[in-house]
Amino acid sequence: MMLNPTTEQTGWRQHIVSTPDVISGKPRIAGTRIPVALVLGYLAAGSAPAQIVAEFPDLTQADIAACLDYARDLADYQVV
């Protein structure tokens, strides 16, 4: 699975948004109604980023990498 590492430089916040009026505030790819959880589910099931982009042409490889960066940040979150 090859992903473009430039997402880390630009940050996932440029790709992922959450607003209460769209899909109940769930995190989604900016400019779409595609939830981050859907993309992560495809990746977890073994889909390659190119397969996901083929199925959802509104997505880019950078969007998919941003979903992984977002998940990594959530997994690294610490309660103080």
Distance bins in CASP14 RR format, pairs under 12 A and 6 or more apart:
PFRMAT RR
TARGET T0000
AUTHOR 0000-0000-0000
RMODE 2
METHOD distances of the structure
MODEL  1
1 42 0 0 0 0 0 1 0 0 0 0 0
1 43 1 0 0 1 0 0 0 0 0 0 0
1 44 0 0 0 0 0 1 0 0 0 0 0
1 46 0 0 0 0 1 0 0 0 0 0 0
1 47 0 0 0 0 1 0 0 0 0 0 0
1 48 1 0 1 0 0 0 0 0 0 0 0
1 49 1 0 0 1 0 0 0 0 0 0 0
1 50 0 0 0 0 1 0 0 0 0 0 0
1 51 0 0 0 0 0 1 0 0 0 0 0
1 52 0 0 0 0 0 1 0 0 0 0 0
1 61 0 0 0 0 0 1 0 0 0 0 0
1 64 0 0 0 0 1 0 0 0 0 0 0
1 65 0 0 0 0 0 1 0 0 0 0 0
1 68 0 0 0 0 1 0 0 0 0 0 0
2 48 0 0 0 0 1 0 0 0 0 0 0
2 49 1 0 0 1 0 0 0 0 0 0 0
2 50 0 0 0 0 1 0 0 0 0 0 0
2 61 0 0 0 0 1 0 0 0 0 0 0
2 64 0 0 0 0 0 1 0 0 0 0 0
2 65 0 0 0 0 1 0 0 0 0 0 0
3 39 0 0 0 0 0 1 0 0 0 0 0
3 43 0 0 0 0 1 0 0 0 0 0 0
3 48 0 0 0 0 1 0 0 0 0 0 0
3 49 1 0 1 0 0 0 0 0 0 0 0
3 50 0 0 0 0 0 1 0 0 0 0 0
3 52 0 0 0 0 0 1 0 0 0 0 0
3 53 0 0 0 0 0 1 0 0 0 0 0
3 60 0 0 0 0 0 1 0 0 0 0 0
3 61 1 0 0 1 0 0 0 0 0 0 0
3 62 0 0 0 0 1 0 0 0 0 0 0
3 63 0 0 0 0 0 1 0 0 0 0 0
3 64 1 0 0 1 0 0 0 0 0 0 0
3 65 1 0 1 0 0 0 0 0 0 0 0
3 66 0 0 0 0 1 0 0 0 0 0 0
3 67 0 0 0 0 1 0 0 0 0 0 0
3 68 1 0 0 1 0 0 0 0 0 0 0
3 69 0 0 0 0 1 0 0 0 0 0 0
4 10 0 0 0 0 1 0 0 0 0 0 0
4 11 0 0 0 0 0 1 0 0 0 0 0
4 15 0 0 0 0 0 1 0 0 0 0 0
4 49 0 0 0 0 1 0 0 0 0 0 0
4 50 0 0 0 0 0 1 0 0 0 0 0
4 53 0 0 0 0 0 1 0 0 0 0 0
4 60 0 0 0 0 1 0 0 0 0 0 0
4 61 1 0 1 0 0 0 0 0 0 0 0
4 62 1 0 1 0 0 0 0 0 0 0 0
4 63 0 0 0 0 0 1 0 0 0 0 0
4 64 0 0 0 0 1 0 0 0 0 0 0
4 65 1 0 1 0 0 0 0 0 0 0 0
4 66 0 0 0 0 1 0 0 0 0 0 0
4 68 0 0 0 0 0 1 0 0 0 0 0
4 69 0 0 0 0 0 1 0 0 0 0 0
5 11 0 0 0 0 0 1 0 0 0 0 0
5 61 0 0 0 0 0 1 0 0 0 0 0
5 62 0 0 0 0 0 1 0 0 0 0 0
5 65 1 0 0 1 0 0 0 0 0 0 0
5 66 0 0 0 0 0 1 0 0 0 0 0
5 68 0 0 0 0 0 1 0 0 0 0 0
5 69 0 0 0 0 1 0 0 0 0 0 0
6 12 0 0 0 0 0 1 0 0 0 0 0
6 14 0 0 0 0 0 1 0 0 0 0 0
6 15 0 0 0 0 0 1 0 0 0 0 0
6 60 0 0 0 0 0 1 0 0 0 0 0
6 61 0 0 0 0 1 0 0 0 0 0 0
6 62 1 0 0 1 0 0 0 0 0 0 0
6 65 1 0 0 1 0 0 0 0 0 0 0
6 66 0 0 0 0 0 1 0 0 0 0 0
6 69 0 0 0 0 0 1 0 0 0 0 0
7 13 0 0 0 0 0 1 0 0 0 0 0
7 14 0 0 0 0 1 0 0 0 0 0 0
7 15 1 0 0 1 0 0 0 0 0 0 0
7 16 0 0 0 0 0 1 0 0 0 0 0
7 49 0 0 0 0 0 1 0 0 0 0 0
7 60 0 0 0 0 1 0 0 0 0 0 0
7 61 0 0 0 0 1 0 0 0 0 0 0
7 62 1 0 1 0 0 0 0 0 0 0 0
7 63 0 0 0 0 1 0 0 0 0 0 0
7 64 0 0 0 0 1 0 0 0 0 0 0
7 65 1 1 0 0 0 0 0 0 0 0 0
7 66 1 0 1 0 0 0 0 0 0 0 0
7 67 0 0 0 0 1 0 0 0 0 0 0
7 68 0 0 0 0 1 0 0 0 0 0 0
7 69 1 0 1 0 0 0 0 0 0 0 0
7 70 0 0 0 0 1 0 0 0 0 0 0
7 72 0 0 0 0 0 1 0 0 0 0 0
7 73 0 0 0 0 0 1 0 0 0 0 0
8 14 0 0 0 0 0 1 0 0 0 0 0
8 15 0 0 0 0 0 1 0 0 0 0 0
8 62 0 0 0 0 0 1 0 0 0 0 0
8 65 1 0 0 1 0 0 0 0 0 0 0
8 66 0 0 0 0 1 0 0 0 0 0 0
8 68 0 0 0 0 1 0 0 0 0 0 0
8 69 1 0 0 1 0 0 0 0 0 0 0
8 70 0 0 0 0 0 1 0 0 0 0 0
8 72 0 0 0 0 1 0 0 0 0 0 0
8 73 0 0 0 0 0 1 0 0 0 0 0
9 62 0 0 0 0 0 1 0 0 0 0 0
9 65 0 0 0 0 0 1 0 0 0 0 0
9 66 0 0 0 0 0 1 0 0 0 0 0
9 69 0 0 0 0 0 1 0 0 0 0 0
10 16 0 0 0 0 0 1 0 0 0 0 0
10 60 0 0 0 0 0 1 0 0 0 0 0
10 62 1 0 0 1 0 0 0 0 0 0 0
10 63 0 0 0 0 0 1 0 0 0 0 0
10 65 0 0 0 0 1 0 0 0 0 0 0
10 66 0 0 0 0 1 0 0 0 0 0 0
10 69 0 0 0 0 1 0 0 0 0 0 0
11 30 0 0 0 0 0 1 0 0 0 0 0
11 62 0 0 0 0 1 0 0 0 0 0 0
11 63 0 0 0 0 0 1 0 0 0 0 0
11 65 0 0 0 0 1 0 0 0 0 0 0
11 66 1 0 0 1 0 0 0 0 0 0 0
11 67 0 0 0 0 0 1 0 0 0 0 0
11 68 0 0 0 0 0 1 0 0 0 0 0
11 69 1 0 0 1 0 0 0 0 0 0 0
11 70 0 0 0 0 1 0 0 0 0 0 0
11 72 0 0 0 0 0 1 0 0 0 0 0
11 73 0 0 0 0 1 0 0 0 0 0 0
12 18 0 0 0 0 0 1 0 0 0 0 0
12 27 0 0 0 0 1 0 0 0 0 0 0
12 29 0 0 0 0 0 1 0 0 0 0 0
12 30 0 0 0 0 0 1 0 0 0 0 0
12 36 0 0 0 0 1 0 0 0 0 0 0
12 39 0 0 0 0 0 1 0 0 0 0 0
12 62 0 0 0 0 1 0 0 0 0 0 0
12 63 0 0 0 0 1 0 0 0 0 0 0
12 64 0 0 0 0 0 1 0 0 0 0 0
12 65 0 0 0 0 1 0 0 0 0 0 0
12 66 1 1 0 0 0 0 0 0 0 0 0
12 67 1 0 0 1 0 0 0 0 0 0 0
12 68 0 0 0 0 1 0 0 0 0 0 0
12 69 1 0 1 0 0 0 0 0 0 0 0
12 70 1 0 1 0 0 0 0 0 0 0 0
12 71 0 0 0 0 1 0 0 0 0 0 0
12 72 0 0 0 0 1 0 0 0 0 0 0
12 73 1 0 0 1 0 0 0 0 0 0 0
12 74 0 0 0 0 0 1 0 0 0 0 0
13 27 0 0 0 0 0 1 0 0 0 0 0
13 30 0 0 0 0 1 0 0 0 0 0 0
13 66 0 0 0 0 1 0 0 0 0 0 0
13 69 0 0 0 0 1 0 0 0 0 0 0
13 70 0 0 0 0 1 0 0 0 0 0 0
13 73 0 0 0 0 1 0 0 0 0 0 0
14 29 0 0 0 0 0 1 0 0 0 0 0
14 30 1 0 0 1 0 0 0 0 0 0 0
14 31 0 0 0 0 0 1 0 0 0 0 0
14 60 0 0 0 0 0 1 0 0 0 0 0
14 62 0 0 0 0 1 0 0 0 0 0 0
14 63 0 0 0 0 1 0 0 0 0 0 0
14 65 0 0 0 0 0 1 0 0 0 0 0
14 66 1 0 0 1 0 0 0 0 0 0 0
14 69 0 0 0 0 0 1 0 0 0 0 0
14 70 0 0 0 0 0 1 0 0 0 0 0
15 27 0 0 0 0 0 1 0 0 0 0 0
15 28 0 0 0 0 1 0 0 0 0 0 0
15 29 1 0 0 1 0 0 0 0 0 0 0
15 30 1 0 1 0 0 0 0 0 0 0 0
15 31 0 0 0 0 1 0 0 0 0 0 0
15 32 0 0 0 0 0 1 0 0 0 0 0
15 34 0 0 0 0 0 1 0 0 0 0 0
15 36 0 0 0 0 1 0 0 0 0 0 0
15 39 0 0 0 0 0 1 0 0 0 0 0
15 58 0 0 0 0 0 1 0 0 0 0 0
15 59 0 0 0 0 1 0 0 0 0 0 0
15 60 0 0 0 0 1 0 0 0 0 0 0
15 61 0 0 0 0 0 1 0 0 0 0 0
15 62 1 0 0 1 0 0 0 0 0 0 0
15 63 1 0 1 0 0 0 0 0 0 0 0
15 64 0 0 0 0 1 0 0 0 0 0 0
15 65 0 0 0 0 1 0 0 0 0 0 0
15 66 1 1 0 0 0 0 0 0 0 0 0
15 67 1 0 0 1 0 0 0 0 0 0 0
15 68 0 0 0 0 0 1 0 0 0 0 0
15 69 0 0 0 0 1 0 0 0 0 0 0
15 70 0 0 0 0 1 0 0 0 0 0 0
16 25 0 0 0 0 0 1 0 0 0 0 0
16 26 0 0 0 0 0 1 0 0 0 0 0
16 27 1 0 1 0 0 0 0 0 0 0 0
16 28 1 0 0 1 0 0 0 0 0 0 0
16 29 1 0 0 1 0 0 0 0 0 0 0
16 30 1 0 0 1 0 0 0 0 0 0 0
16 31 0 0 0 0 0 1 0 0 0 0 0
16 32 0 0 0 0 0 1 0 0 0 0 0
16 34 0 0 0 0 0 1 0 0 0 0 0
16 35 0 0 0 0 1 0 0 0 0 0 0
16 36 1 0 1 0 0 0 0 0 0 0 0
16 37 0 0 0 0 0 1 0 0 0 0 0
16 39 0 0 0 0 1 0 0 0 0 0 0
16 40 0 0 0 0 0 1 0 0 0 0 0
16 59 0 0 0 0 0 1 0 0 0 0 0
16 62 0 0 0 0 0 1 0 0 0 0 0
16 63 0 0 0 0 1 0 0 0 0 0 0
16 64 0 0 0 0 0 1 0 0 0 0 0
16 65 0 0 0 0 0 1 0 0 0 0 0
16 66 1 0 1 0 0 0 0 0 0 0 0
16 67 1 0 0 1 0 0 0 0 0 0 0
16 68 0 0 0 0 0 1 0 0 0 0 0
16 69 0 0 0 0 1 0 0 0 0 0 0
16 70 1 0 1 0 0 0 0 0 0 0 0
16 71 0 0 0 0 0 1 0 0 0 0 0
16 73 0 0 0 0 0 1 0 0 0 0 0
16 74 0 0 0 0 0 1 0 0 0 0 0
17 23 0 0 0 0 0 1 0 0 0 0 0
17 25 0 0 0 0 1 0 0 0 0 0 0
17 26 0 0 0 0 0 1 0 0 0 0 0
17 27 1 0 0 1 0 0 0 0 0 0 0
17 28 1 0 0 1 0 0 0 0 0 0 0
17 29 1 0 0 1 0 0 0 0 0 0 0
17 30 1 0 1 0 0 0 0 0 0 0 0
17 31 1 0 0 1 0 0 0 0 0 0 0
17 32 0 0 0 0 1 0 0 0 0 0 0
17 33 0 0 0 0 0 1 0 0 0 0 0
17 34 0 0 0 0 0 1 0 0 0 0 0
17 35 0 0 0 0 0 1 0 0 0 0 0
17 36 0 0 0 0 1 0 0 0 0 0 0
17 63 0 0 0 0 0 1 0 0 0 0 0
17 66 0 0 0 0 0 1 0 0 0 0 0
17 70 0 0 0 0 0 1 0 0 0 0 0
18 24 0 0 0 0 1 0 0 0 0 0 0
18 25 1 0 1 0 0 0 0 0 0 0 0
18 26 1 0 0 1 0 0 0 0 0 0 0
18 27 1 0 1 0 0 0 0 0 0 0 0
18 28 1 0 0 1 0 0 0 0 0 0 0
18 29 0 0 0 0 0 1 0 0 0 0 0
18 30 0 0 0 0 1 0 0 0 0 0 0
18 35 0 0 0 0 1 0 0 0 0 0 0
18 36 0 0 0 0 1 0 0 0 0 0 0
18 37 0 0 0 0 0 1 0 0 0 0 0
18 70 0 0 0 0 0 1 0 0 0 0 0
19 25 1 0 1 0 0 0 0 0 0 0 0
19 26 0 0 0 0 1 0 0 0 0 0 0
19 27 0 0 0 0 1 0 0 0 0 0 0
19 28 0 0 0 0 1 0 0 0 0 0 0
19 30 0 0 0 0 1 0 0 0 0 0 0
19 31 0 0 0 0 0 1 0 0 0 0 0
19 33 0 0 0 0 0 1 0 0 0 0 0
20 26 0 0 0 0 1 0 0 0 0 0 0
20 28 0 0 0 0 0 1 0 0 0 0 0
21 28 0 0 0 0 0 1 0 0 0 0 0
21 33 0 0 0 0 0 1 0 0 0 0 0
22 28 1 0 0 1 0 0 0 0 0 0 0
22 29 0 0 0 0 0 1 0 0 0 0 0
22 30 0 0 0 0 0 1 0 0 0 0 0
22 31 0 0 0 0 1 0 0 0 0 0 0
22 32 0 0 0 0 1 0 0 0 0 0 0
22 33 1 0 0 1 0 0 0 0 0 0 0
22 34 0 0 0 0 0 1 0 0 0 0 0
22 35 0 0 0 0 1 0 0 0 0 0 0
23 29 0 0 0 0 0 1 0 0 0 0 0
23 31 0 0 0 0 0 1 0 0 0 0 0
23 32 0 0 0 0 1 0 0 0 0 0 0
23 33 1 0 1 0 0 0 0 0 0 0 0
23 34 0 0 0 0 1 0 0 0 0 0 0
23 35 1 0 1 0 0 0 0 0 0 0 0
23 36 0 0 0 0 0 1 0 0 0 0 0
23 37 0 0 0 0 1 0 0 0 0 0 0
23 38 0 0 0 0 1 0 0 0 0 0 0
24 33 0 0 0 0 0 1 0 0 0 0 0
24 35 0 0 0 0 1 0 0 0 0 0 0
24 37 0 0 0 0 0 1 0 0 0 0 0
25 33 0 0 0 0 0 1 0 0 0 0 0
25 35 0 0 0 0 1 0 0 0 0 0 0
25 36 0 0 0 0 0 1 0 0 0 0 0
25 37 0 0 0 0 0 1 0 0 0 0 0
26 33 0 0 0 0 1 0 0 0 0 0 0
26 34 0 0 0 0 0 1 0 0 0 0 0
26 35 1 0 1 0 0 0 0 0 0 0 0
26 36 1 0 0 1 0 0 0 0 0 0 0
26 37 1 0 0 1 0 0 0 0 0 0 0
26 38 0 0 0 0 1 0 0 0 0 0 0
26 39 0 0 0 0 0 1 0 0 0 0 0
26 40 0 0 0 0 0 1 0 0 0 0 0
26 70 0 0 0 0 0 1 0 0 0 0 0
27 33 0 0 0 0 0 1 0 0 0 0 0
27 34 0 0 0 0 0 1 0 0 0 0 0
27 35 1 0 0 1 0 0 0 0 0 0 0
27 36 1 0 1 0 0 0 0 0 0 0 0
27 37 1 0 0 1 0 0 0 0 0 0 0
27 38 0 0 0 0 0 1 0 0 0 0 0
27 39 0 0 0 0 1 0 0 0 0 0 0
27 40 0 0 0 0 1 0 0 0 0 0 0
27 63 0 0 0 0 0 1 0 0 0 0 0
27 66 0 0 0 0 0 1 0 0 0 0 0
27 67 0 0 0 0 1 0 0 0 0 0 0
27 69 0 0 0 0 0 1 0 0 0 0 0
27 70 1 0 0 1 0 0 0 0 0 0 0
27 71 0 0 0 0 1 0 0 0 0 0 0
27 73 0 0 0 0 0 1 0 0 0 0 0
27 74 0 0 0 0 1 0 0 0 0 0 0
28 34 1 0 1 0 0 0 0 0 0 0 0
28 35 1 0 1 0 0 0 0 0 0 0 0
28 36 1 0 0 1 0 0 0 0 0 0 0
28 37 0 0 0 0 1 0 0 0 0 0 0
28 38 0 0 0 0 1 0 0 0 0 0 0
28 39 0 0 0 0 1 0 0 0 0 0 0
28 40 0 0 0 0 0 1 0 0 0 0 0
28 56 0 0 0 0 0 1 0 0 0 0 0
28 58 0 0 0 0 0 1 0 0 0 0 0
28 59 0 0 0 0 0 1 0 0 0 0 0
28 63 0 0 0 0 0 1 0 0 0 0 0
28 66 0 0 0 0 0 1 0 0 0 0 0
28 67 0 0 0 0 1 0 0 0 0 0 0
28 70 0 0 0 0 0 1 0 0 0 0 0
29 35 0 0 0 0 1 0 0 0 0 0 0
29 36 1 0 0 1 0 0 0 0 0 0 0
29 37 0 0 0 0 0 1 0 0 0 0 0
29 38 0 0 0 0 1 0 0 0 0 0 0
29 39 1 0 0 1 0 0 0 0 0 0 0
29 40 0 0 0 0 0 1 0 0 0 0 0
29 52 0 0 0 0 0 1 0 0 0 0 0
29 53 0 0 0 0 0 1 0 0 0 0 0
29 56 0 0 0 0 1 0 0 0 0 0 0
29 58 1 0 0 1 0 0 0 0 0 0 0
29 59 1 0 0 1 0 0 0 0 0 0 0
29 60 0 0 0 0 1 0 0 0 0 0 0
29 62 0 0 0 0 0 1 0 0 0 0 0
29 63 1 0 1 0 0 0 0 0 0 0 0
29 64 0 0 0 0 1 0 0 0 0 0 0
29 65 0 0 0 0 0 1 0 0 0 0 0
29 66 1 0 0 1 0 0 0 0 0 0 0
29 67 1 0 0 1 0 0 0 0 0 0 0
29 70 0 0 0 0 0 1 0 0 0 0 0
30 36 0 0 0 0 0 1 0 0 0 0 0
30 58 0 0 0 0 0 1 0 0 0 0 0
30 59 0 0 0 0 0 1 0 0 0 0 0
30 60 0 0 0 0 0 1 0 0 0 0 0
30 62 0 0 0 0 0 1 0 0 0 0 0
30 63 0 0 0 0 1 0 0 0 0 0 0
30 66 0 0 0 0 1 0 0 0 0 0 0
30 67 0 0 0 0 0 1 0 0 0 0 0
30 70 0 0 0 0 0 1 0 0 0 0 0
31 58 1 0 0 1 0 0 0 0 0 0 0
31 59 0 0 0 0 0 1 0 0 0 0 0
31 60 0 0 0 0 0 1 0 0 0 0 0
31 63 0 0 0 0 1 0 0 0 0 0 0
32 38 0 0 0 0 0 1 0 0 0 0 0
32 39 0 0 0 0 0 1 0 0 0 0 0
32 56 1 0 0 1 0 0 0 0 0 0 0
32 57 0 0 0 0 0 1 0 0 0 0 0
32 58 1 0 1 0 0 0 0 0 0 0 0
32 59 1 0 0 1 0 0 0 0 0 0 0
32 60 0 0 0 0 0 1 0 0 0 0 0
32 63 0 0 0 0 1 0 0 0 0 0 0
32 67 0 0 0 0 0 1 0 0 0 0 0
33 56 0 0 0 0 0 1 0 0 0 0 0
33 58 0 0 0 0 1 0 0 0 0 0 0
33 59 0 0 0 0 0 1 0 0 0 0 0
34 40 0 0 0 0 0 1 0 0 0 0 0
34 41 0 0 0 0 0 1 0 0 0 0 0
34 42 0 0 0 0 0 1 0 0 0 0 0
34 52 0 0 0 0 1 0 0 0 0 0 0
34 53 0 0 0 0 0 1 0 0 0 0 0
34 55 0 0 0 0 0 1 0 0 0 0 0
34 56 1 0 1 0 0 0 0 0 0 0 0
34 57 0 0 0 0 0 1 0 0 0 0 0
34 58 1 0 0 1 0 0 0 0 0 0 0
34 59 1 0 0 1 0 0 0 0 0 0 0
34 60 0 0 0 0 0 1 0 0 0 0 0
34 63 0 0 0 0 1 0 0 0 0 0 0
34 64 0 0 0 0 0 1 0 0 0 0 0
34 66 0 0 0 0 0 1 0 0 0 0 0
34 67 0 0 0 0 1 0 0 0 0 0 0
35 41 0 0 0 0 1 0 0 0 0 0 0
35 42 0 0 0 0 0 1 0 0 0 0 0
35 56 0 0 0 0 0 1 0 0 0 0 0
35 59 0 0 0 0 0 1 0 0 0 0 0
35 63 0 0 0 0 0 1 0 0 0 0 0
35 67 0 0 0 0 1 0 0 0 0 0 0
35 70 0 0 0 0 0 1 0 0 0 0 0
36 42 0 0 0 0 0 1 0 0 0 0 0
36 43 0 0 0 0 0 1 0 0 0 0 0
36 59 0 0 0 0 0 1 0 0 0 0 0
36 63 0 0 0 0 1 0 0 0 0 0 0
36 64 0 0 0 0 1 0 0 0 0 0 0
36 65 0 0 0 0 0 1 0 0 0 0 0
36 66 0 0 0 0 1 0 0 0 0 0 0
36 67 1 0 1 0 0 0 0 0 0 0 0
36 68 0 0 0 0 1 0 0 0 0 0 0
36 69 0 0 0 0 0 1 0 0 0 0 0
36 70 1 0 1 0 0 0 0 0 0 0 0
36 71 1 0 0 1 0 0 0 0 0 0 0
36 73 0 0 0 0 0 1 0 0 0 0 0
36 74 0 0 0 0 1 0 0 0 0 0 0
37 43 0 0 0 0 0 1 0 0 0 0 0
37 44 0 0 0 0 1 0 0 0 0 0 0
37 67 0 0 0 0 1 0 0 0 0 0 0
37 70 0 0 0 0 0 1 0 0 0 0 0
37 71 0 0 0 0 1 0 0 0 0 0 0
37 74 0 0 0 0 0 1 0 0 0 0 0
38 44 0 0 0 0 0 1 0 0 0 0 0
38 45 0 0 0 0 0 1 0 0 0 0 0
38 47 0 0 0 0 0 1 0 0 0 0 0
38 52 0 0 0 0 1 0 0 0 0 0 0
38 55 0 0 0 0 0 1 0 0 0 0 0
38 56 0 0 0 0 1 0 0 0 0 0 0
38 59 0 0 0 0 0 1 0 0 0 0 0
38 63 0 0 0 0 0 1 0 0 0 0 0
38 64 0 0 0 0 0 1 0 0 0 0 0
38 67 0 0 0 0 1 0 0 0 0 0 0
39 45 0 0 0 0 0 1 0 0 0 0 0
39 46 0 0 0 0 0 1 0 0 0 0 0
39 47 0 0 0 0 1 0 0 0 0 0 0
39 49 0 0 0 0 1 0 0 0 0 0 0
39 51 0 0 0 0 0 1 0 0 0 0 0
39 52 1 0 0 1 0 0 0 0 0 0 0
39 53 0 0 0 0 0 1 0 0 0 0 0
39 55 0 0 0 0 0 1 0 0 0 0 0
39 56 0 0 0 0 1 0 0 0 0 0 0
39 58 0 0 0 0 0 1 0 0 0 0 0
39 59 1 0 0 1 0 0 0 0 0 0 0
39 60 0 0 0 0 0 1 0 0 0 0 0
39 61 0 0 0 0 0 1 0 0 0 0 0
39 62 0 0 0 0 0 1 0 0 0 0 0
39 63 1 0 0 1 0 0 0 0 0 0 0
39 64 1 0 1 0 0 0 0 0 0 0 0
39 65 0 0 0 0 0 1 0 0 0 0 0
39 66 0 0 0 0 1 0 0 0 0 0 0
39 67 1 0 1 0 0 0 0 0 0 0 0
39 68 0 0 0 0 1 0 0 0 0 0 0
39 69 0 0 0 0 0 1 0 0 0 0 0
39 70 0 0 0 0 1 0 0 0 0 0 0
39 71 0 0 0 0 1 0 0 0 0 0 0
40 46 0 0 0 0 0 1 0 0 0 0 0
40 47 0 0 0 0 0 1 0 0 0 0 0
40 49 0 0 0 0 0 1 0 0 0 0 0
40 52 0 0 0 0 0 1 0 0 0 0 0
40 63 0 0 0 0 0 1 0 0 0 0 0
40 64 0 0 0 0 1 0 0 0 0 0 0
40 65 0 0 0 0 0 1 0 0 0 0 0
40 66 0 0 0 0 0 1 0 0 0 0 0
40 67 1 0 1 0 0 0 0 0 0 0 0
40 68 1 0 0 1 0 0 0 0 0 0 0
40 69 0 0 0 0 0 1 0 0 0 0 0
40 70 0 0 0 0 1 0 0 0 0 0 0
40 71 1 0 1 0 0 0 0 0 0 0 0
40 72 0 0 0 0 0 1 0 0 0 0 0
40 74 0 0 0 0 0 1 0 0 0 0 0
40 75 0 0 0 0 0 1 0 0 0 0 0
41 47 0 0 0 0 1 0 0 0 0 0 0
41 52 0 0 0 0 1 0 0 0 0 0 0
41 64 0 0 0 0 0 1 0 0 0 0 0
41 67 0 0 0 0 1 0 0 0 0 0 0
41 68 0 0 0 0 0 1 0 0 0 0 0
41 71 0 0 0 0 0 1 0 0 0 0 0
42 48 0 0 0 0 1 0 0 0 0 0 0
42 49 0 0 0 0 1 0 0 0 0 0 0
42 50 0 0 0 0 0 1 0 0 0 0 0
42 51 1 0 0 1 0 0 0 0 0 0 0
42 52 1 0 1 0 0 0 0 0 0 0 0
42 53 0 0 0 0 0 1 0 0 0 0 0
42 54 0 0 0 0 0 1 0 0 0 0 0
42 55 1 0 0 1 0 0 0 0 0 0 0
42 56 0 0 0 0 1 0 0 0 0 0 0
42 59 0 0 0 0 1 0 0 0 0 0 0
42 63 0 0 0 0 0 1 0 0 0 0 0
42 64 0 0 0 0 1 0 0 0 0 0 0
42 67 0 0 0 0 1 0 0 0 0 0 0
42 68 0 0 0 0 0 1 0 0 0 0 0
43 49 1 0 0 1 0 0 0 0 0 0 0
43 50 0 0 0 0 0 1 0 0 0 0 0
43 51 0 0 0 0 1 0 0 0 0 0 0
43 52 1 0 0 1 0 0 0 0 0 0 0
43 59 0 0 0 0 0 1 0 0 0 0 0
43 63 0 0 0 0 0 1 0 0 0 0 0
43 64 1 0 0 1 0 0 0 0 0 0 0
43 65 0 0 0 0 0 1 0 0 0 0 0
43 67 1 0 0 1 0 0 0 0 0 0 0
43 68 1 0 0 1 0 0 0 0 0 0 0
43 70 0 0 0 0 0 1 0 0 0 0 0
43 71 0 0 0 0 1 0 0 0 0 0 0
44 52 0 0 0 0 0 1 0 0 0 0 0
44 67 0 0 0 0 0 1 0 0 0 0 0
44 68 0 0 0 0 0 1 0 0 0 0 0
44 71 0 0 0 0 1 0 0 0 0 0 0
45 51 0 0 0 0 0 1 0 0 0 0 0
45 52 0 0 0 0 0 1 0 0 0 0 0
45 55 0 0 0 0 0 1 0 0 0 0 0
46 52 0 0 0 0 1 0 0 0 0 0 0
47 53 0 0 0 0 1 0 0 0 0 0 0
47 54 0 0 0 0 1 0 0 0 0 0 0
47 55 0 0 0 0 1 0 0 0 0 0 0
47 56 0 0 0 0 0 1 0 0 0 0 0
47 59 0 0 0 0 0 1 0 0 0 0 0
47 64 0 0 0 0 1 0 0 0 0 0 0
48 54 0 0 0 0 1 0 0 0 0 0 0
48 55 0 0 0 0 0 1 0 0 0 0 0
48 61 0 0 0 0 0 1 0 0 0 0 0
48 64 0 0 0 0 1 0 0 0 0 0 0
49 55 0 0 0 0 0 1 0 0 0 0 0
49 56 0 0 0 0 0 1 0 0 0 0 0
49 59 0 0 0 0 1 0 0 0 0 0 0
49 60 0 0 0 0 1 0 0 0 0 0 0
49 61 1 0 1 0 0 0 0 0 0 0 0
49 62 0 0 0 0 1 0 0 0 0 0 0
49 63 0 0 0 0 1 0 0 0 0 0 0
49 64 1 0 1 0 0 0 0 0 0 0 0
49 65 1 0 0 1 0 0 0 0 0 0 0
49 66 0 0 0 0 0 1 0 0 0 0 0
49 67 0 0 0 0 1 0 0 0 0 0 0
49 68 0 0 0 0 1 0 0 0 0 0 0
50 56 0 0 0 0 0 1 0 0 0 0 0
50 57 0 0 0 0 0 1 0 0 0 0 0
50 59 0 0 0 0 0 1 0 0 0 0 0
50 60 0 0 0 0 0 1 0 0 0 0 0
50 61 1 0 0 1 0 0 0 0 0 0 0
50 64 0 0 0 0 1 0 0 0 0 0 0
51 59 0 0 0 0 0 1 0 0 0 0 0
51 61 0 0 0 0 0 1 0 0 0 0 0
51 64 0 0 0 0 0 1 0 0 0 0 0
52 58 0 0 0 0 0 1 0 0 0 0 0
52 59 1 0 0 1 0 0 0 0 0 0 0
52 60 0 0 0 0 0 1 0 0 0 0 0
52 61 0 0 0 0 1 0 0 0 0 0 0
52 63 0 0 0 0 1 0 0 0 0 0 0
52 64 1 0 1 0 0 0 0 0 0 0 0
52 65 0 0 0 0 0 1 0 0 0 0 0
52 67 0 0 0 0 1 0 0 0 0 0 0
52 68 0 0 0 0 0 1 0 0 0 0 0
53 59 1 0 1 0 0 0 0 0 0 0 0
53 60 1 0 0 1 0 0 0 0 0 0 0
53 61 1 0 0 1 0 0 0 0 0 0 0
53 62 0 0 0 0 0 1 0 0 0 0 0
53 63 0 0 0 0 1 0 0 0 0 0 0
53 64 1 0 0 1 0 0 0 0 0 0 0
53 65 0 0 0 0 0 1 0 0 0 0 0
54 61 0 0 0 0 0 1 0 0 0 0 0
54 64 0 0 0 0 0 1 0 0 0 0 0
55 64 0 0 0 0 0 1 0 0 0 0 0
56 63 0 0 0 0 1 0 0 0 0 0 0
56 64 0 0 0 0 1 0 0 0 0 0 0
56 67 0 0 0 0 0 1 0 0 0 0 0
57 63 0 0 0 0 0 1 0 0 0 0 0
58 64 0 0 0 0 0 1 0 0 0 0 0
59 65 0 0 0 0 0 1 0 0 0 0 0
59 66 0 0 0 0 1 0 0 0 0 0 0
59 67 0 0 0 0 1 0 0 0 0 0 0
60 66 0 0 0 0 1 0 0 0 0 0 0
60 67 0 0 0 0 0 1 0 0 0 0 0
61 67 0 0 0 0 0 1 0 0 0 0 0
61 68 0 0 0 0 0 1 0 0 0 0 0
62 68 0 0 0 0 0 1 0 0 0 0 0
62 69 0 0 0 0 1 0 0 0 0 0 0
63 69 0 0 0 0 0 1 0 0 0 0 0
63 70 0 0 0 0 0 1 0 0 0 0 0
64 70 0 0 0 0 0 1 0 0 0 0 0
64 71 0 0 0 0 0 1 0 0 0 0 0
65 71 0 0 0 0 0 1 0 0 0 0 0
65 72 0 0 0 0 0 1 0 0 0 0 0
66 72 0 0 0 0 0 1 0 0 0 0 0
66 73 0 0 0 0 0 1 0 0 0 0 0
67 73 0 0 0 0 0 1 0 0 0 0 0
67 74 0 0 0 0 0 1 0 0 0 0 0
68 74 0 0 0 0 0 1 0 0 0 0 0
68 75 0 0 0 0 0 1 0 0 0 0 0
69 75 0 0 0 0 0 1 0 0 0 0 0
69 76 0 0 0 0 0 1 0 0 0 0 0
70 76 0 0 0 0 0 1 0 0 0 0 0
70 77 0 0 0 0 0 1 0 0 0 0 0
71 77 0 0 0 0 0 1 0 0 0 0 0
END
